[in-house]
Amino acid sequence: SYNDLVNYGYVKGRPTIGATFTTNQRGYVEVTDVEPGSVLKAGDIIRAIKLEDSNAFVNVDEASLSSYIRNMEVGEKFQLRITRSGFSTIVTVTVFEYTE
């Protein structure tokens, strides 16, 4: 909110996973930049997401992943199926507060 921007310099409670991602030339969601402490690494390909209340992974594109994150609460955890250095793996991501 405007008051948050004035008082804190950012909107409080805005969720982030500490990673910037984009759709690469092959149409995959690729991590381009990460903040210190993120479980993700630049170059990771995000394939699918598994939310806390779900039993299955759901394929994501850039827009749907952004939407999922925006609708999460700080402290919430979820899993991502990623490809890192050619290998498929699952990482658990914790949502934290965006402070910039």
Protein Blocks (a to p, Z undefined) as FASTA:
>chain_A
ZZlmmmnopaehiacehiacdddfkopacdfbdcehiabdehiacfbdcdfkbcbdcddd
fklmmmmmmmpcehiacdddddeehiacdddddddddfZZ
